[in-house]
Amino acid sequence: MRLRRPLAAAAALAATAALTLAGCASDDAPESDQSAASGNVRSEPTDEFPITIEHALGETVIEKAPERVATWGWGSTEASIAAGVYPVAVAEQIYTVGEDALLPWVEDAYDEDGVDKPAILSDPEGGSTVPYEEFVEAKPDLIVAPYSGLTQEQYDVLSDIAPVVAYPDAPWTTTWQDTITLTAQALGRSDAGDQVLGDIDDFVAEKAAEHPEFAGKTFAAIYDDPAKGIVSVYTPSDPRTVFLEGLGVKNAPSVTELDTSNGSFYYDLSYEELDKLDSDFVISYSASEEAAQAFDDNKDLQAIPAVKAGKVVKVVGTAEVSAVSPPTALSVYWENGLPALVDSMAEVLGD
């Protein structure tokens, strides 16, 4: 994921006008829709309503336990499912699985529990535009987007449809833990959120215990863009790198020393500076086998000390990259996600 472009204010105002006309319809969901909602709810709330959540774009009050949840951005779909509420509408993931498709671990969850698949909310530009009319059609009573790029204009318009929970600090920087916690709180299921986090902590701790050779090793997580002659380096603000530290490894000091992002989740490093990116190993993310091969063939990358030493952990494939970028309440257990990444790290660090 890269930085998102802000939505033009004029477009937001136009959408607001359209939603005003549709507002009455969204308040009066057909009885069949209301009864269908119960099939999406698989656990009882444990918290007392109303619930108030403060975030970077405002303060959201959730008056009663939501049943028709829509999710936007990354990770909140899985967090909602793990807490016991299957969303009725989710953002499409063009990069990972293409148009009108569900992430493999999300689809597995719906199939295993026999829940009707959610509506897919159009998101061809990674959050730059928001399909307001599709949100209206889904009739949500809550919109959860703690790890997203929502602008203030987008948030304001969506808030005319249903309560919206946005990110606590900055776009696309919410930790995977906070994504789960905020989603569970918004659903009135804080206890379930705590359980999900505890289970993941135990799972990661088991992996770390199995690989004591990880302890203290430094890494740089990167994405090569040969067409531009740059390498994108993911910063310690990026949830994918924070998560990896639970395995015992840590961001290399050089990652912070070279950081020009001003608090963002990545920065670009020119090929001329690659020799400064010093670490015990690098993690390279590639969307395809062809891109991974291009990484191997790119002689400029030999300037990176770990690459020259052959200490490269590869994550290849859109679903595979997405599963750990950052991981979610469900993708963390997907066999081609963290388990495969751990195996690759063990192979590289065990040499």
Secondary structure, DSSP 8 states (H G I E B T S, - for coil): --------HHHHHHHHHHHHHHHHHHHS--HHHHHHHGGGB-S---S-SSEEEEETTEEEEE-S--SSEEE-SSSHHHHHHHHTB--SEEE--HHHH-TT---HHHHHHHHHHT----EEE--TTTTSS--HHHHHHH--SEEE-SSS---HHHHHHHTTTS-EE--SSSTT---HHHHHHHHHHHTT-HHHHHHHHHHHHHHHHHHHHH-GGGTT-EEEEEEEETTTTEEEEE-TTSHHHHHHGGGT-EE-HHHHHT--SSSSSEEEEEGGGGGG---SEEEEEESSHHHHHHHHH-GGGGGSHHHHTT-EEEEESHHHHHHTSS--TTGGG-TTSHHHHHHHHHHHHT-
